[in-house]
Amino acid sequence: MLGSSDLPLTPGEVLRDMLAERGWTQDELAAVMGISRVSVGNLIAGRSGITPEMATLLAAAFRNNPPSYWMDLDAKYRLSRVRSDTSQIERRSQLFQMAPVREMQRRGWISEVSTIEELEHQLSMFFGEPIGEDPPQFTVATRKKNADENLTSAERAWCFEARRLATVFPVGPYREDMIDQVGIKLKRLAAYTKECRKVAVLLAEYGIRFVVVEPIAGAKIDGAAFWLDDNSPVIAVSIRYDRVDAFWFTLMHEWAHIKYRDAVSVDSNLVGDNALVGHVGPLRDIESRANQTASASLIDQGELDSFIRRVGPLYSKQRIVQFAHVVKVHPGIIVGQLQYRGEMGYGSNRVLLAKVRDVVLETALADGWGHSVSASTL
């Protein structure tokens, strides 16, 4: 029942009605419950709320409702008295679920602001579209840990930052007819650590933008391939693992997506549901194809099979280096493929897994590790 003000009855009003039904006075209720008359009077007048102890006593005295009835009665009445406007809190919560706001502010992707309207404006500027109920999306093929799971808000933001960074990268027209030649030239660079500095320049010569974005907390993403338009492909890497094998496999994986135009041939907003790597069937086949193409582009798999038959399981550093000279690829890449195949443990021959991040950053357009591109430039 609601009172005349359309508010729930107070516990005191309910208590007064129950006393009338039994013909009890406040003194008699106090005697039944073993408490003072003042305590009963405070309950009825609404000067005190119902504690768990009091709810237990009332339930025992009236014997027709459990203690939870009295607790709920008190809680509902108190909540009905609250008149706070929580709409901004709810909207702010939605925005914080949509994007890793604090981390984006820390990285300088958006500014720290005081109002919800300013925050929405900052996010709209970052994502390049008005902020609605659903997360912003654009079509992208990603390589990341937990490939069967949807992108997290942090991974989504990472993709958008990569796209934002790529828009300021001036390159010539995309030479799609030369994409296989690009793969051959990239493979030549994969023989020596220092050659990684030439990746960005080489890709730019063929109209492919290459950017490096340091991962943010919660973004376990290695790389992404996408298109700014039909003739503007982009490869983005995070160098989450600073190892020569991880860098080159991710790079060639994304090169394969560009080669086959995977990120534009699938009718799906992949930043939203990560369909390219999150489903079985044709989309899963596309991802498998990128993995196989990446492996084969770096090392002829027939030659690797032969090496495994001849040498395994005794993969010494010397034998790996010798084989690397034969196939003209960095020995760390061989180590990575042997580890992936289960031919050796991930702790073996780690001395060959050279670090490449600093070399790549010498020439690449990057965000992170002390490198940044200002929002005004973007």
C-alpha positions in Angstrom: 0.0 0.0 0.0 1.2 3.5 -0.7 0.6 6.5 1.5 -1.1 9.7 0.4 2.2 11.1 -1.0 2.7 8.0 -3.1 5.5 6.9 -0.9 5.6 3.5 0.8 4.2 3.3 4.3 6.8 4.0 6.9 7.8 1.1 9.2 6.2 3.2 12.0 2.8 3.4 10.2 2.8 -0.4 9.6 3.7 -1.0 13.2 0.9 1.3 14.3 -1.6 -0.6 12.2 -0.4 -3.9 13.6 -0.8 -2.6 17.2 -4.4 -1.5 16.4 -5.2 -5.0 15.0 -4.1 -6.6 18.2 -5.4 -4.0 20.5 -2.0 -3.4 22.0 -0.6 -0.2 23.4 3.0 0.9 22.9 3.7 0.0 26.5 2.4 -3.6 25.9 4.6 -4.0 22.7 7.6 -2.8 24.7 6.8 -5.4 27.4 6.4 -8.2 24.8 9.7 -7.3 23.1 11.6 -6.6 26.3 12.6 -3.1 25.3 11.9 0.4 26.5 8.7 2.3 25.6 11.0 5.1 24.3 12.5 2.7 21.7 9.0 1.7 20.5 8.0 5.3 20.3 11.0 6.2 18.3 10.2 3.4 15.8 6.6 4.5 15.4 7.6 8.1 15.0 10.3 7.3 12.5 13.1 8.7 14.6 15.0 5.5 14.4 15.4 2.9 11.7 15.1 -0.9 12.0 18.3 -2.7 12.7 18.8 -6.4 12.1 18.4 -6.9 15.9 15.1 -4.9 16.0 13.8 -6.7 12.9 14.4 -10.0 14.7 12.5 -8.8 17.8 9.5 -7.5 15.7 9.3 -10.8 13.8 9.1 -12.7 17.0 6.6 -10.4 18.6 4.1 -10.4 15.7 4.9 -13.9 14.4 3.5 -13.3 10.9 6.5 -11.9 9.0 10.2 -12.9 9.0 12.9 -10.4 10.0 13.6 -9.8 6.3 10.1 -8.3 6.0 10.9 -5.6 8.4 14.4 -4.9 7.0 12.9 -4.7 3.4 10.1 -2.4 4.7 12.7 0.0 6.2 15.0 -0.1 3.2 12.3 0.6 0.7 11.0 3.5 2.7 14.5 5.0 3.1 15.3 4.5 -0.6 12.0 6.2 -1.5 13.1 9.3 0.3 16.3 9.6 -1.8 15.9 12.2 -4.6 19.5 12.2 -6.0 19.9 12.5 -9.8 22.2 9.6 -10.8 21.9 10.0 -14.6 25.4 11.4 -14.9 26.9 8.6 -12.8 25.2 6.1 -15.0 26.4 7.8 -18.1 30.0 8.1 -16.7 29.9 4.4 -15.8 28.8 3.6 -19.4 31.7 5.6 -20.8 34.2 4.0 -18.5 33.0 0.6 -19.7 33.2 1.7 -23.3 36.8 3.0 -23.0 39.7 2.8 -20.6 39.3 6.4 -19.7 42.0 6.7 -17.0 44.6 4.9 -19.1 43.8 7.0 -22.1 44.2 10.2 -20.1 47.5 8.9 -18.7 48.8 8.3 -22.3 47.6 11.7 -23.4 45.1 10.3 -25.9 42.4 12.4 -24.2 42.5 15.2 -21.7 41.5 15.1 -18.1 38.2 17.0 -17.8 35.7 17.7 -15.0 32.3 17.2 -16.6 30.6 14.4 -18.3 29.9 16.6 -21.4 33.6 17.3 -21.7 34.5 13.7 -21.4 32.0 12.7 -24.1 33.5 15.4 -26.3 37.0 14.1 -25.7 36.0 10.5 -26.5 34.1 11.7 -29.6 37.2 13.4 -30.9 39.4 10.4 -30.2 37.1 7.8 -31.8 36.1 10.2 -34.6 32.4 9.8 -34.2 29.7 10.8 -31.7 29.5 8.6 -28.6 26.3 6.7 -28.3 25.1 3.7 -26.4 27.3 1.2 -28.2 31.1 1.2 -28.5 32.5 2.8 -31.6 33.7 0.4 -34.3 35.7 0.1 -37.4 36.8 -2.9 -39.5 40.1 -4.4 -38.5 41.8 -7.8 -38.3 43.7 -8.3 -35.1 46.3 -10.7 -33.7 46.1 -11.0 -30.0 46.1 -13.3 -27.0 42.8 -15.1 -26.4 41.9 -14.8 -30.0 38.5 -16.4 -29.5 37.4 -13.6 -27.2 36.0 -10.2 -28.1 38.2 -7.2 -28.0 38.4 -5.6 -24.6 37.8 -1.8 -24.3 41.5 -1.4 -23.9 42.2 -3.4 -27.1 39.5 -1.4 -28.9 41.1 1.9 -27.9 44.5 0.6 -29.0 43.1 -0.1 -32.5 41.6 3.4 -32.7 44.9 5.0 -31.6 46.7 3.0 -34.3 44.2 4.3 -36.8 44.5 7.8 -35.6 48.3 7.7 -35.8 48.2 6.2 -39.3 46.2 9.2 -40.6 49.2 11.5 -40.3 51.6 9.1 -42.0 52.2 10.4 -45.6 52.8 7.6 -48.1 52.5 7.2 -51.8 49.8 5.2 -53.5 49.3 1.6 -52.6 51.0 -0.7 -55.1 48.8 -3.8 -54.7 50.4 -5.5 -57.7 53.7 -5.5 -55.8 52.5 -7.0 -52.5 54.3 -10.2 -53.1 57.5 -8.3 -53.8 57.0 -6.5 -50.5 56.9 -9.9 -48.7 60.2 -10.9 -50.4 61.9 -7.7 -49.4 60.7 -7.9 -45.9 62.0 -11.4 -45.6 65.5 -10.1 -46.6 65.3 -7.6 -43.8 64.5 -10.5 -41.3 68.1 -11.8 -41.5 69.6 -9.2 -39.2 68.4 -7.3 -36.1 69.5 -3.9 -37.3 67.6 -4.3 -40.6 64.3 -3.8 -38.6 64.9 -0.1 -38.9 64.1 -0.3 -42.6 60.7 -1.8 -42.2 58.7 1.4 -42.0 60.5 3.0 -45.0 60.1 -0.2 -47.1 56.4 -0.5 -46.5 55.9 3.3 -47.1 57.5 2.9 -50.5 54.7 0.6 -51.5 51.9 2.7 -50.0 51.5 0.7 -46.7 51.5 2.7 -43.5 53.3 1.2 -40.6 52.8 2.4 -37.0 53.8 1.2 -33.6 51.6 1.7 -30.5 52.7 0.7 -27.1 49.9 -1.5 -25.5 48.0 0.0 -22.7 47.0 -1.9 -19.5 44.5 -4.6 -20.4 45.4 -4.7 -24.1 47.0 -8.0 -24.9 47.2 -7.3 -28.6 50.2 -7.9 -30.9 49.1 -6.4 -34.2 46.3 -5.3 -36.5 45.7 -4.8 -40.2 43.1 -2.3 -41.5 42.4 0.2 -44.2 41.8 3.9 -44.0 40.1 3.6 -47.4 40.2 1.1 -50.2 43.7 2.1 -51.2 45.3 2.9 -47.9 46.3 -0.2 -45.9 47.8 0.0 -42.4 49.9 -2.4 -40.4 50.1 -1.7 -36.7 52.2 -3.6 -34.1 52.5 -3.2 -30.4 55.9 -5.1 -29.9 54.3 -6.4 -26.7 57.0 -9.0 -26.7 60.4 -7.4 -27.5 61.8 -10.4 -29.4 62.9 -10.7 -33.0 60.6 -13.8 -33.6 57.5 -12.2 -32.2 58.0 -9.0 -34.1 58.6 -10.7 -37.5 55.8 -13.2 -37.2 53.3 -10.5 -36.2 54.5 -8.2 -39.0 54.2 -10.9 -41.7 50.9 -12.1 -40.2 49.5 -8.6 -40.8 51.2 -8.3 -44.2 49.2 -11.5 -45.1 46.0 -9.8 -44.1 46.8 -6.9 -46.3 47.9 -9.2 -49.2 44.5 -11.0 -49.1 42.5 -7.8 -48.2 41.1 -9.7 -45.3 40.1 -6.7 -43.2 37.9 -5.3 -46.0 36.6 -8.6 -47.5 34.7 -9.5 -44.3 31.3 -7.8 -43.9 31.7 -7.2 -40.1 32.7 -4.5 -37.7 35.5 -6.5 -36.3 36.6 -4.1 -33.6 33.2 -4.8 -32.1 33.0 -8.6 -32.2 36.5 -9.6 -33.4 34.8 -11.9 -35.9 37.9 -12.5 -38.0 39.7 -14.3 -35.1 36.7 -15.2 -33.0 34.6 -17.6 -35.0 34.9 -21.0 -36.7 34.3 -21.5 -40.4 35.4 -19.1 -43.2 36.6 -16.4 -40.8 38.7 -18.8 -38.8 40.1 -20.0 -42.1 41.2 -16.5 -42.9 43.1 -16.2 -39.6 44.7 -19.6 -40.1 45.8 -18.6 -43.6 47.5 -15.5 -42.2 49.4 -17.6 -39.7 50.5 -20.1 -42.4 51.5 -17.4 -44.8 53.5 -15.6 -42.1 55.4 -18.7 -41.2 56.1 -19.7 -44.8 57.2 -16.2 -45.8 59.9 -16.2 -43.2 61.1 -19.9 -43.5 60.4 -22.4 -46.2 58.4 -24.9 -44.2 59.9 -27.8 -46.2 63.4 -26.8 -45.3 62.3 -26.4 -41.7 60.8 -29.9 -41.7 64.1 -31.3 -43.1 66.1 -29.5 -40.4 63.9 -30.9 -37.7 64.3 -34.5 -39.1 68.1 -34.1 -39.2 68.7 -32.3 -36.0 65.8 -32.7 -33.6 65.6 -32.9 -30.7 69.2 -31.7 -30.2 68.8 -28.1 -31.2 72.1 -26.5 -30.3 72.8 -22.8 -30.7 75.5 -23.7 -33.3 73.2 -25.8 -35.5 70.4 -23.2 -35.4 72.8 -20.4 -36.4 74.2 -22.6 -39.2 70.7 -23.3 -40.5 69.8 -19.6 -40.2 72.7 -18.8 -42.6 71.4 -21.3 -45.1 67.8 -20.0 -45.1 68.9 -16.4 -44.6 66.8 -15.5 -41.6 67.6 -14.4 -38.1 68.3 -17.5 -35.9 65.8 -16.1 -33.3 63.0 -16.6 -35.9 64.0 -20.2 -36.2 63.9 -20.6 -32.4 60.4 -19.0 -32.4 59.0 -21.4 -35.0 60.6 -24.5 -33.3 59.1 -23.4 -30.0 55.7 -22.9 -31.6 55.9 -26.4 -33.1 56.7 -27.8 -29.7 60.2 -28.9 -30.8 61.9 -27.1 -27.9 60.8 -25.5 -24.7 60.2 -21.7 -24.4 63.2 -21.4 -22.2 65.6 -22.9 -24.7 68.1 -20.8 -26.8 66.6 -17.6 -25.6 70.0 -15.9 -26.1 69.1 -16.0 -29.8 65.9 -14.0 -29.3 67.3 -10.6 -29.9 65.5 -7.5 -28.8 64.3 -5.3 -31.7 62.0 -2.6 -30.3 64.6 0.2 -30.0 65.8 -0.6 -33.6 62.2 -0.5 -35.0 61.5 2.8 -33.2 64.4 4.5 -34.9 62.3 5.1 -38.0 58.7 4.1 -37.2 55.9 6.5 -36.4 55.2 5.5 -32.8 53.1 6.2 -29.7 54.6 5.0 -26.5 58.0 4.5 -24.9 58.6 8.3 -24.9 57.3 8.7 -28.5 54.1 10.6 -29.1 52.2 12.5 -31.7 50.2 15.5 -30.4 46.4 15.6 -30.7 46.7 18.9 -32.6 48.8 17.1 -35.2 46.2 14.4 -35.5 
